[in-house]
Amino acid sequence: MKKEKIYEKGEILTETTAVSLQIKKGKITGIEVEREGRRQVIKTEVVVIAEGGYIGNKELVTEYLQIEPHNLYNMGERKATGDGIQMLAKLGADTSSLGVFENHAASAVSPTDLKWYNDTIFTLTNLPFLWVNGEGKRFVNEDICYDFALWGNITYSQGGFYYYLLNQKQIDYLKDNKLAWTHSFERTFASLTNDPVTHKVGPFPGIMEDLNDAIKNNLAWKADNLNQLAGKINVSTSNLNSTVARYNQLIREHDDRDFGKSANYLEFPFEKGPYYAVRAQSTTLGTIGGLTVNDQLEVLKKNKKPIQGAFAVGNDAGGIYDTSYPTLEGISCAFAWNSGRLAGKSVIELLKQGFKEYYE
């Protein structure tokens, strides 16, 4: 079968920034770019935006974020600044799908030093201890930490943060003993490599020094009693006391009737202080809500009519997700690859048929 050759050659421009789309009589005629301090117009009737969303654009993130910006820890691509999305929005592209974030687990982050890291605190954050939200209430089965997507989404739904609680007896145990629990990151990566999971964490001989380090870096707090702890983390005193009392009851009964956490994790009652709270916050790998597209990856206006010559793929394309990232690790990568392939086929078909016939 003879294959028709569409292009004789292609060119990749590095260190080149798209500045604006050139429009004439409602049609794309070119794209203005800046390269080495100089601007030029590349003539084209077709553009495919594939910049990976807009997580690197603080203004856009703030506009579409449903939590306070300081509660979002960004692990996404800083170069994904949404330039193409904004250009096509000016042409009437439907932006109603923007505002969906790829929430991924939760992180213990220092508000004063984003580069701060402590391996013990990292490990403790990945375990199903007692969690309370900004109201001082328990809000979820904490072993949700074994599903990064669901964990990230529930954190986002609580305003982007929660606290996990520890007491001194628990810390003393963890200092010298292994815990027969599963580190959520070990569980995930072992499953990817088909390695056995140890189902052991610890001991943490330096746990007191590590907690003091977290306190020094403003993401952990220590108090002699629950009333003092509630004041330090700014939650309701009555809610926190009620939450801890109820959790202790569930531990005694060895049955989490409230949220269904496995009995294996119903350990360490909160009988006396000192008590510790460590703050975990929303973490995102990027934005996954983009411009509205159809099956051909054509960018649509609000009236569902395509902007002729405009296509969007990957995280620049909306519609595959609802309000959150699903429990399917790697789906955003898979969609990026496949949507790029499909958009390429659509562009080839457009150039073969011509605009008039293609859009009839």
N, C-alpha and C positions, 0 to 999 in steps of 0.2 A: 504494500500500500504506500503510495507516494504521499509524503508529508509536505504540506505547503510551508515555505519558509517566510515568516512574517518580517523579521528584522535581519539586517545584514550584520549589525553590531550593536553593542550596548556600552554604556559608560557609567562607572560608579564615581561619584563626586564625594570625596571626603572633606572634612572641615568646611562644610557648606551648609548654610542655614537658610531654610525657606522663610521668606519674609511675608509674601502675600500672593494671592492668586490674581491673575489678570483676567478680567471679564469683559466681554463685548456682546451686547444684545442678549444677555442672560446666559451666555455660553463661556466655558473656560477656554482661554486662548493661550495661556502661558502661566508660568510661575516665576516670580521674582525671587532671586536668591542672593545671598551675600557670601562672598568667598575672598579671603585674604584682604578684608577691608573694602572690597569693591562689590558693587551690585550689578547684576545682569539679569536679563529675562530669558528664560528657556521657553521656547515655544512648544506648546503641547495642548492637546485637546482632552487629555485624560490624566487624572491624578489618582493615585492609590495612597491613602494615608495609613501608615503602619509604624507609628512611633511608640507604641506601647502604653498608651493612655496619657494621664496627666499628673501622676503622683509627684513629679518633680516641680510642679507649679503650685507654690504655696497659696497664691490667691485663689486659684480654681479649687484646690482641695478645701480651703476654708469655706468657700461658697457652697460646696455640695456636701460637706461633712455634717453628720448628724450628732456629733459629739464635740466637746471643746477641743480645739486643735492641740493643746498641750497634752491631751490624753491619748494622742495617736503617736505611736513609735513607728517611724517610716523605715522599712527595710527595702523599699522599692527602688526602681531605677531613677536616679535623679535627673537623667537626661530626657526622661519622658515628660515633656512640658506642655503637651497638648496643643502645639502650634497649629497642626492641621485641623484639629477639632474646632479651634476658634475661627480659623479661616472659613471653614465650611458652614459654621454656625452663622456667619455674616451673610451667607447665601441662602439662609432659611432652613438649614438642616435641623431635623428634629433632635433636640437635646434632652428629651424627657427621660432617657435611660441613664443619663449621667448621675453619679451619686452612689454607685455601687462599688464597694471596696473589697479587695481580696483579703479579708480578715484571716489572720493565721496565728493561732495560739495566743499567748499573752507573755509579756516580758517584764522583768524587774529592771526598771530603768532609773538611773539617777537623774533628777531634773537639773542638777548643776554640772554634771559631767557625763555627756552622752556616750563617751568612750569607756566609762567605768564598767568593769566586769568582775564578777566573783563566781567561781565555779560552784561553790557550795550553794550560794543563793540561787544560781541558775538551776541547779538540780532540785532544790526544794520547791521552786516555782513550778516544776514539772511533775509534782506529786499531788494526789488528791487529799490534801489536808482540809480543814474547815475554812471555807471561803465566806466572806460577808461583803455586801455591796455598800454603796454610799449611804444607805439607810441603817446600816448595822444589821441587816437581815441576811440569812442564808437564802440563796436564790437558785441553786442548781445542784444536781448530782455531780460532785466534784470529779468523779472519774471520767467526766467529759474531756478531761485533759488528754485522754488517749485518742481523741479525734481532733486534730488540729483545726479543721474547718469549723466544727460545731463549737469548739472551745473559743475560737476567735470571734465567732458570731455572738455567743452569749455574753462575752466580755463587752463587745460593742453595744449590745442592747442594754447594758447596765450603766451606760454613760461613758464607757471606755475604760473602766478601772474597777478593781475590787481589792480586798485585803485577804491574805491568808494568815491564820492565827496559829501561834505556837505558845506553849508554856514551858517553864523551866524544867519540869520533870521530863517532858518530851525531849527537850534539847539535851539534857544529861544522858538520856538513853541513846540518842542519835550520835552523841560524841564517841561512844565506845562500842556501839553495836550496829550490825547490819540490819536493814529493814527489808522484810520479805515483800516489798512492793516493786513496781515496775517503773523505771524512768521512761517518760513518754517519748523522749527523743530516741533512746535506745530501742524501744519497741518499734518505732517507725522505721528507723534505718536498718535494723536487723531484718525486718520483714522484706525490705527491698533487696538485701543481699542474701536472703535465705539462711541467715545465721541464727543460731539459737538465742533466745532472750534469757538473760540471767535471772530476772525477777529478784534482783538484789540491788540495793543502793546503800551507800555508806560503808563503814562508819565515817563520821566527819570530825576528826580529832581537833580541828581548828574552828569548830562551829561558833564558839563564842566570839572569837576574834572576827570571824566573817560577819556575824550579825552586828557587831559593833562597827565594822566597816560600812555596812549598809546603813546603819543609823547615822554615821558621820556623813554619808552621802545623801541623806534626806529621802530615803525610800523605805525606811524601817523605823519602828518606834517601840520603846520598852516602857512598861508601867507596872507598878506593884499590884494594882487591882484593875478590874474591868471598867470601873467608872473613870479612872484616870486614863486608861487606854482609849475609851470612847472619846474623851476630850481631846486627846492628842491626834486622833485620826478624824475628828470632826464628824462623828456619827451619833445617833440617838443613844443615850445611856440605857434607857429602858429597853430599846430594841436589842442592843448588844447583850445585855444581861439575859433577856428572854431567849435569844438565839442560842447562847452558850448553855443555858439551863436545859433547853429542849435537846440540844445536840448530846449533852451528857446523858440524858434519858435514853436517847436512841442507842447510844453506845452500851449502856447497861442492858438494854433489851436485845442488843445485837441485831437490830432490825430497823433499817432506815425506811420507816413508813411514809416519810415526807417526800423524799426524792429518789429512793431506790438505790442508793449507793451500796455496792457490794459489802457484805459483812466483813470481808477481809480487810477493808479500810476503816472500819469502825473501831479505832484504837485511840488511845491517849485522851482520856477525859480531862476536861479543864477544871480541876479541883481547886487549885490555888496557884498564885502567881510566883514570881513575876510572869507577865504575859508579853508577847511580842506580836506585832503586826507588820507584815511586809506587803508593800503595794505592788500589784501587777497591773499592767495597762495594755490597751489595745495595740496590736501589732499588725501592720499591713504589708503585703508584698507588692501592692499596686492598686490601680483602679481597674475595674472590669466592667464598668458601665460606660458605653461609648455612644456614638451616634446611631440612630435607628437605621437599619439596613434591611434589605430583602434577601431572598435566597441567593441572588446573584451578587450579593455584597454591595449593591448599589446604595449610595446614601440617599435617604428619603427625607422629604420635607414633612411637615405636620399633616399635610393633606395626602400623604402616602405616595406622592409623585416623586420620581427620582430627580436628583440634580444631575443633569446630563454630563457624563464624563467623570463623575466623582464616585470613588469606591473607598470603603474602609474595612480594615481587617484587624484581627487580634483584639487587643484591649481598646482599640479605637472604635470597634464595632459593638453596638449594644444589641440586646434581645436574647442572648443565650442564657442570661441569668435573670432572676427575679429581683430579690432585694439583698442577696448574700451569696457567698461562694459555697458551693455544695461539697458534700463529703466524697469527693472524687479527686484524689491527689493527682496533679499534673494536667487537669483538664484545660487550664488556661493556655498551657504550652501546646496541647493538642489542637485547640481551637485556632491558635495563631498559625500553626503550620497548615492546617486544612483550609482555613478561610483564605490564607494567602494563595493557596493553590487554586481555589475556586474563583477568587477574584481575578487571578491571572487568566483563567479560561474565559471569564466574562469579557475581560479587556480584549483578548484576541478575537472573540466573536464580534465585539463592537467594531473593531478596526476592519475586520473582514466585511461585515455587512454595511458599514457606514451608519452614521447617526440616525438618519431619517428612517431607514428600514428597521434598525435595532430597537428604536424607541416607539415604533408604531404600535 
